[in-house]
Amino acid sequence: MAPLSERAVGRLLDRVLPPNPLARRLCGQSVLFAVGEGVFFTGSAVFFTQVVGLSSAQVGLGLTIAGVVTFFFAVPLGRLADRVGPKRMWALGALAEALLYLAWPLISGFWAYAAMMVVLELVSGAGGAGRGAYTLDLFSREERVRSLAFMRAALNIGFSLGALLAGLALAANSLSLIRMVPLAAGAILAANALLISRLPHAGHAQAPGATTPPKQLINPGALRNKGFLALNVCDGVLSTNQVLLSVVIPLWLVQETDAPRVLLAWLVGTNTVMAVLLQVAASRGAETVPGALRAARRSAAFFVLSCLIVMVTHSTLGWVTIALVWVGHVTVTGAELYQSAAHWGLVAELSDPERRGEYQGAARLGGTVGSVWAPAAYTFLAMTWGTAGWLLIGAVVVLATIGIHPATRAAERFLRADHTANPAGAPA
């Protein structure tokens, strides 16, 4: 067999590696961050119940309280990222998160746990807004979505490695090792904060020190852009593929089919492998508004197809059930990959370049409105109404896909009007 030519090797590396050295550094950072988060999240249920001393209900209530508080602070935290500078906000948020993880062993009782979760979510939200704005500032339009896709694949690799490390600690069945889980996560996240601080500056980061009046004091805020908020509500509905992946399909498999429960592990593995190998391919073409909308339509098609496949497994038997549930999980993973690409493209193209942190917060706000109701609603519809419920879930997604198109056009009109009023601050 003839050896690969230098050009062929170059083409192969272009397919499997990020497009430039900066994107590769950010992928390395993504792996490191996800290892730290994955270590803690995998062992958190045992840590909260056996070390902090909480019941399962208290763990869930604390998460809900933190989610509600963060929802109301999403846009203010984004504005703060614009004021401080996206990279600086990201680094400070990452450092604060690391310190909070190191403090977990000192926490006991519900109210201390709830307060810690609120602060942790606020810090994470601020850092996330900074990260989102920084990555949009850093990459050119042509490289932006593809780079984000590589970073998401790297996150999946990191979460898997973190889960593996935590699994080893859990397998030892030692409370001392469980107490070490947040300390290990904090140490890894501290290294992550150091890595972020050494990343190069992007243009947006210079805005706070500019001598001319910053554009965020002149132009309308993200909450005035009703089209942007509406498209993110619709995108939030499309993102409810995660509810199918992690809640509805597993419950359906266990309660409504004859498939063996061990299939759940294969489904999670399939999702992880697809997210690592196919996210970049799914993002191709989504760097423009028409391309992002096309990705949204593909996501909806896969979502509805998954509903149609999974709903019939109530009446199938044996290997037919196993095969259909697996294919249903594959198709909803396809919905996840295309929805992510659509989200990146739309947010990147329809955000005010000098308010990207604020627009990150607005996107999170709209996405939460579009998805927060889904776990309860989808579970009720599928488990109680059966076939009719699955069809209704699919109809909700179709309506959101229809609605995202006029919402996107409204967001474009808003930015054009903004450009007319303030031509110096027009989107790049």
C-alpha positions as CSV (number, residue, x, y, z in Angstrom):
1,M,0.0,0.0,0.0
2,A,1.5,3.4,-1.1
3,P,2.2,5.9,1.7
4,L,-0.1,8.9,2.0
5,S,1.2,12.0,0.2
6,E,2.0,15.1,2.2
7,R,-1.0,16.8,0.7
8,A,-3.3,14.0,1.6
9,V,-2.0,14.0,5.2
10,G,-2.6,17.7,5.3
11,R,-6.2,17.3,4.2
12,L,-6.7,14.6,6.8
13,L,-5.3,16.8,9.6
14,D,-7.6,19.6,8.4
15,R,-10.6,17.3,8.9
16,V,-9.7,16.1,12.4
17,L,-7.9,19.2,13.9
18,P,-9.2,22.7,14.5
19,P,-8.5,25.2,11.7
20,N,-5.8,27.3,13.5
21,P,-3.5,27.2,16.4
22,L,-5.7,29.4,18.6
23,A,-8.6,27.1,18.1
24,R,-6.4,24.2,19.1
25,R,-5.4,26.0,22.3
26,L,-9.1,26.6,23.1
27,C,-9.8,22.9,22.4
28,G,-7.1,22.0,24.9
29,Q,-8.7,24.4,27.4
30,S,-12.1,22.8,26.7
31,V,-10.8,19.4,27.5
32,L,-9.2,20.6,30.8
33,F,-12.3,22.4,31.9
34,A,-14.6,19.5,31.1
35,V,-12.4,17.0,32.9
36,G,-12.7,19.2,36.1
37,E,-16.5,19.6,35.7
38,G,-17.0,16.0,34.7
39,V,-15.1,14.7,37.8
40,F,-17.4,16.7,40.1
41,F,-20.7,16.2,38.3
42,T,-20.2,12.4,38.1
43,G,-19.5,12.1,41.8
44,S,-21.8,15.0,43.0
45,A,-24.9,12.9,43.8
46,V,-22.9,10.8,46.2
47,F,-21.0,13.8,47.6
48,F,-24.1,15.8,48.3
49,T,-26.0,13.0,50.0
50,Q,-23.2,11.3,51.9
51,V,-20.9,14.3,52.7
52,V,-23.1,17.4,52.7
53,G,-25.9,15.4,54.2
54,L,-28.8,16.2,51.8
55,S,-31.8,14.2,50.6
56,S,-32.4,13.8,46.9
57,A,-35.3,16.3,47.1
58,Q,-33.0,18.9,48.7
59,V,-30.4,18.4,46.0
60,G,-33.1,19.1,43.3
61,L,-34.6,22.0,45.2
62,G,-31.2,23.7,45.5
63,L,-30.5,23.3,41.7
64,T,-34.0,24.8,41.0
65,I,-33.3,27.8,43.3
66,A,-30.0,28.4,41.6
67,G,-31.5,28.1,38.2
68,V,-34.3,30.7,38.9
69,V,-31.8,33.2,40.4
70,T,-29.4,32.8,37.4
71,F,-32.3,33.3,34.9
72,F,-33.0,36.8,36.2
73,F,-29.3,37.7,36.2
74,A,-28.5,36.4,32.7
75,V,-28.5,39.7,30.9
76,P,-26.9,41.8,33.7
77,L,-24.0,39.3,33.9
78,G,-23.6,39.6,30.1
79,R,-23.5,43.4,30.4
80,L,-20.8,43.0,33.1
81,A,-18.8,40.9,30.7
82,D,-19.0,43.7,28.1
83,R,-17.9,46.3,30.8
84,V,-15.0,44.2,32.3
85,G,-13.9,42.7,29.0
86,P,-14.9,39.2,27.8
87,K,-11.6,37.5,28.4
88,R,-11.1,39.1,31.8
89,M,-14.6,38.1,32.8
90,W,-14.1,34.6,31.6
91,A,-10.8,34.2,33.5
92,L,-12.2,35.7,36.7
93,G,-15.3,33.5,36.5
94,A,-13.1,30.4,36.0
95,L,-10.9,31.3,39.0
96,A,-13.9,32.0,41.2
97,E,-15.4,28.7,40.2
98,A,-12.2,26.8,41.1
99,L,-12.1,28.5,44.5
100,L,-15.8,27.6,45.1
101,Y,-15.1,23.9,44.3
102,L,-12.3,23.9,46.8
103,A,-14.7,25.2,49.4
104,W,-17.3,22.4,48.9
105,P,-15.9,20.2,51.7
106,L,-16.6,23.0,54.2
107,I,-20.3,23.1,53.3
108,S,-23.0,21.2,55.3
109,G,-26.7,21.5,55.5
110,F,-29.3,22.6,52.9
111,W,-29.1,26.4,53.2
112,A,-25.4,26.5,52.9
113,Y,-25.7,24.2,49.9
114,A,-28.4,26.3,48.3
115,A,-26.3,29.5,48.8
116,M,-23.3,27.8,47.3
117,M,-25.2,26.7,44.3
118,V,-26.6,30.2,43.7
119,V,-23.1,31.8,43.9
120,L,-21.6,29.0,41.7
121,E,-24.3,29.4,39.0
122,L,-23.9,33.2,39.0
123,V,-20.1,32.9,38.7
124,S,-20.5,30.2,36.0
125,G,-23.0,32.5,34.1
126,A,-20.7,35.5,34.2
127,G,-17.7,33.4,33.0
128,G,-19.9,31.7,30.3
129,A,-21.0,35.1,28.9
130,G,-17.3,36.2,28.8
131,R,-16.3,32.9,27.1
132,G,-19.0,33.2,24.5
133,A,-18.2,36.8,23.7
134,Y,-14.5,36.2,23.6
135,T,-14.7,33.3,21.2
136,L,-17.0,35.3,18.8
137,D,-14.5,38.2,19.0
138,L,-11.5,35.9,18.4
139,F,-12.4,34.1,15.3
140,S,-13.2,35.3,11.8
141,R,-16.7,34.7,10.5
142,E,-15.4,31.9,8.3
143,E,-13.7,30.0,11.1
144,R,-16.1,30.8,14.0
145,V,-18.7,28.1,13.8
146,R,-16.2,25.4,12.8
147,S,-14.0,26.3,15.7
148,L,-16.9,26.2,18.2
149,A,-17.8,22.8,16.8
150,F,-14.3,21.5,17.5
151,M,-14.5,23.0,21.0
152,R,-17.7,21.2,21.7
153,A,-16.3,17.9,20.6
154,A,-13.3,18.6,22.9
155,L,-15.8,19.2,25.8
156,N,-17.4,15.8,25.2
157,I,-13.9,14.1,25.3
158,G,-13.1,16.0,28.6
159,F,-16.5,15.1,30.2
160,S,-15.9,11.4,29.4
161,L,-12.4,11.5,30.9
162,G,-13.7,13.3,34.0
163,A,-16.5,10.8,34.4
164,L,-14.0,8.0,34.1
165,L,-11.8,9.5,36.9
166,A,-14.8,10.0,39.2
167,G,-16.0,6.5,38.4
168,L,-12.7,5.1,39.8
169,A,-13.2,7.0,43.0
170,L,-16.8,5.8,43.3
171,A,-15.8,2.2,42.6
172,A,-13.4,2.3,45.6
173,N,-16.5,3.0,47.8
174,S,-14.4,5.2,50.1
175,L,-15.9,8.3,51.7
176,S,-12.4,9.8,52.0
177,L,-12.0,9.6,48.2
178,I,-15.5,11.1,47.7
179,R,-14.4,14.1,49.8
180,M,-11.4,14.5,47.5
181,V,-13.6,14.8,44.3
182,P,-14.4,18.5,44.6
183,L,-10.8,19.2,45.6
184,A,-9.5,17.4,42.5
185,A,-12.1,19.3,40.4
186,G,-11.1,22.6,42.0
187,A,-7.4,22.0,41.3
188,I,-8.1,21.2,37.6
189,L,-10.3,24.2,37.2
190,A,-7.6,26.4,38.8
191,A,-5.2,25.2,36.1
192,N,-8.0,26.0,33.6
193,A,-8.3,29.6,34.9
194,L,-4.5,30.1,34.5
195,L,-4.7,28.8,30.9
196,I,-7.5,31.2,30.1
197,S,-5.5,34.1,31.5
198,R,-2.7,33.4,29.1
199,L,-4.9,33.4,26.0
200,P,-4.4,36.3,23.6
201,H,-6.6,39.4,23.7
202,A,-9.4,39.8,21.2
203,G,-10.7,43.2,19.9
204,H,-13.7,43.4,22.2
205,A,-11.5,43.2,25.3
206,Q,-10.1,46.6,24.5
207,A,-13.5,48.4,24.7
208,P,-13.5,49.2,28.4
209,G,-10.3,51.3,28.1
210,A,-11.3,53.2,25.0
211,T,-11.3,57.0,25.1
212,T,-14.4,57.3,22.9
213,P,-17.8,56.7,24.4
214,P,-18.4,52.9,24.4
215,K,-21.1,51.8,22.0
216,Q,-23.0,50.0,24.7
217,L,-24.0,53.5,26.2
218,I,-25.4,54.6,22.8
219,N,-27.2,51.7,21.1
220,P,-30.3,49.9,22.3
221,G,-29.7,46.9,24.6
222,A,-30.2,43.2,23.7
223,L,-33.6,43.1,25.5
224,R,-34.9,45.7,23.0
225,N,-34.1,43.3,20.2
226,K,-37.4,41.3,20.4
227,G,-36.6,39.3,17.3
228,F,-33.3,38.1,18.8
229,L,-35.1,37.1,22.0
230,A,-37.9,35.3,20.0
231,L,-35.5,33.3,17.9
232,N,-33.7,32.1,21.0
233,V,-37.0,31.1,22.5
234,C,-37.6,29.0,19.4
235,D,-34.0,27.7,19.5
236,G,-34.6,26.8,23.1
237,V,-37.5,24.6,22.0
238,L,-35.2,22.9,19.5
239,S,-32.7,22.4,22.2
240,T,-35.2,20.2,24.1
241,N,-33.7,17.3,22.2
242,Q,-31.6,17.1,25.4
243,V,-34.8,16.3,27.4
244,L,-35.5,13.4,25.0
245,L,-31.9,12.2,25.3
246,S,-31.5,12.3,29.0
247,V,-35.0,12.0,30.4
248,V,-37.9,10.9,28.2
249,I,-36.2,8.1,26.1
250,P,-34.6,6.5,29.1
251,L,-37.9,6.6,31.1
252,W,-39.8,5.3,28.0
253,L,-37.2,2.4,27.6
254,V,-37.6,1.3,31.2
255,Q,-41.3,1.7,31.6
256,E,-42.9,1.2,28.2
257,T,-40.7,-1.2,26.3
258,D,-39.2,-4.7,26.7
259,A,-35.7,-3.4,25.9
260,P,-33.0,-4.4,28.5
261,R,-31.9,-1.6,30.8
262,V,-28.2,-2.2,29.9
263,L,-29.1,-0.6,26.5
264,L,-29.1,2.8,28.3
265,A,-25.3,2.6,28.6
266,W,-25.0,1.9,24.9
267,L,-27.2,4.9,24.1
268,V,-25.0,7.2,26.2
269,G,-21.9,5.8,24.5
270,T,-23.4,6.3,21.1
271,N,-24.4,9.9,21.8
272,T,-20.8,10.7,23.1
273,V,-19.1,9.1,20.1
274,M,-21.4,10.9,17.6
275,A,-20.9,14.3,19.4
276,V,-17.1,13.9,19.1
277,L,-16.9,12.6,15.6
278,L,-19.8,14.3,13.8
279,Q,-20.2,17.8,15.4
280,V,-17.8,19.5,13.1
281,A,-19.4,17.9,10.0
282,A,-22.9,19.0,11.2
283,S,-21.7,22.6,11.6
284,R,-20.5,22.9,8.0
285,G,-22.3,25.8,6.3
286,A,-23.9,27.2,9.5
287,E,-21.6,30.3,9.6
288,T,-24.2,32.3,7.7
289,V,-27.8,33.1,8.7
290,P,-29.3,31.1,5.8
291,G,-27.0,28.2,6.7
292,A,-27.9,28.3,10.4
293,L,-31.6,28.3,9.5
294,R,-31.0,25.3,7.3
295,A,-29.3,23.5,10.2
296,A,-32.3,24.4,12.4
297,R,-34.6,22.7,9.9
298,R,-32.4,19.6,9.8
299,S,-32.4,19.5,13.6
300,A,-36.2,19.7,13.6
301,A,-36.5,16.9,11.0
302,F,-34.3,14.6,13.0
303,F,-36.2,15.5,16.2
304,V,-39.6,14.6,14.7
305,L,-38.2,11.5,13.1
306,S,-37.0,10.3,16.5
307,C,-40.4,10.9,18.0
308,L,-42.0,8.8,15.2
309,I,-39.5,6.0,15.7
310,V,-39.5,5.8,19.5
311,M,-43.3,6.0,19.9
312,V,-43.9,2.7,18.0
313,T,-41.5,0.7,20.3
314,H,-44.4,0.5,22.8
315,S,-45.8,-2.3,20.6
316,T,-42.6,-4.0,19.3
317,L,-40.7,-6.9,20.9
318,G,-37.1,-8.1,21.4
319,W,-34.4,-7.1,19.0
320,V,-36.8,-5.0,17.0
321,T,-37.4,-2.8,20.1
322,I,-33.7,-2.6,20.8
323,A,-32.9,-1.6,17.2
324,L,-35.7,1.0,17.0
325,V,-34.8,2.6,20.3
326,W,-31.2,2.8,19.3
327,V,-32.1,4.4,15.9
328,G,-34.4,6.8,17.7
329,H,-31.5,7.8,19.9
330,V,-29.2,8.3,17.0
331,T,-31.7,10.5,15.2
332,V,-32.3,12.7,18.3
333,T,-28.5,13.0,18.6
334,G,-28.5,14.3,15.0
335,A,-31.1,16.9,16.2
336,E,-28.7,17.9,19.0
337,L,-25.7,18.3,16.6
338,Y,-27.6,20.4,14.0
339,Q,-29.3,22.5,16.7
340,S,-25.9,23.4,18.3
341,A,-24.6,24.5,14.9
342,A,-27.7,26.6,14.2
343,H,-27.4,28.3,17.6
344,W,-23.8,29.2,17.1
345,G,-24.4,30.6,13.6
346,L,-27.5,32.7,14.6
347,V,-26.0,34.1,17.8
348,A,-22.7,35.0,16.1
349,E,-24.4,36.7,13.1
350,L,-27.2,38.5,14.9
351,S,-25.3,39.8,18.0
352,D,-24.2,43.4,18.3
353,P,-20.4,43.1,18.1
354,E,-19.8,45.6,21.0
355,R,-22.5,44.0,23.1
356,R,-21.7,40.3,22.6
357,G,-21.6,39.6,26.4
358,E,-25.1,41.1,26.8
359,Y,-26.3,39.2,23.8
360,Q,-24.9,36.0,25.2
361,G,-27.0,36.7,28.3
362,A,-30.1,37.4,26.2
363,A,-29.6,34.2,24.3
364,R,-29.4,32.3,27.5
365,L,-32.6,34.1,28.8
366,G,-34.6,33.2,25.6
367,G,-33.2,29.7,25.5
368,T,-34.3,29.1,29.1
369,V,-37.8,30.3,28.4
370,G,-38.0,28.0,25.4
371,S,-36.8,24.9,27.3
372,V,-37.4,25.1,31.0
373,W,-40.9,23.6,30.8
374,A,-39.9,20.7,28.6
375,P,-38.9,18.0,31.2
376,A,-42.2,18.0,32.9
377,A,-44.3,18.5,29.8
378,Y,-42.5,16.0,27.5
379,T,-42.5,13.4,30.3
380,F,-46.2,13.8,30.9
381,L,-47.1,13.7,27.2
382,A,-45.0,10.7,26.3
383,M,-45.7,8.6,29.4
384,T,-49.4,9.5,29.8
385,W,-50.7,10.1,26.3
386,G,-48.5,7.7,24.5
387,T,-48.6,8.0,20.7
388,A,-50.7,11.2,20.8
389,G,-48.2,12.7,23.2
390,W,-45.2,11.9,21.0
391,L,-47.0,13.5,18.0
392,L,-47.7,16.6,20.1
393,I,-44.1,16.9,21.1
394,G,-43.1,16.7,17.4
395,A,-45.7,19.4,16.6
396,V,-44.3,21.7,19.2
397,V,-40.9,21.4,17.5
398,V,-42.3,22.0,14.1
399,L,-44.0,25.2,15.3
400,A,-40.8,26.4,16.8
401,T,-38.9,25.8,13.5
402,I,-41.5,27.8,11.6
403,G,-41.4,30.6,14.1
404,I,-37.6,30.9,14.1
405,H,-37.6,32.2,10.5
406,P,-39.7,35.4,11.0
407,A,-37.9,36.0,14.4
408,T,-34.6,35.8,12.6
409,R,-35.7,38.4,10.0
410,A,-36.9,40.7,12.8
411,A,-33.5,40.4,14.5
412,E,-31.8,41.3,11.2
413,R,-34.0,44.3,10.7
414,F,-33.2,45.5,14.3
415,L,-29.5,45.3,13.6
416,R,-29.9,47.1,10.2
417,A,-31.8,49.9,11.9
418,D,-29.1,50.1,14.6
419,H,-26.5,50.4,11.9
420,T,-28.4,53.2,10.2
421,A,-28.6,55.1,13.5
422,N,-24.9,54.4,14.5
423,P,-22.9,53.4,11.4
424,A,-19.6,53.4,13.3
425,G,-20.7,50.5,15.4
426,A,-22.1,48.3,12.6
427,P,-21.6,44.5,12.8
428,A,-18.3,43.4,11.2
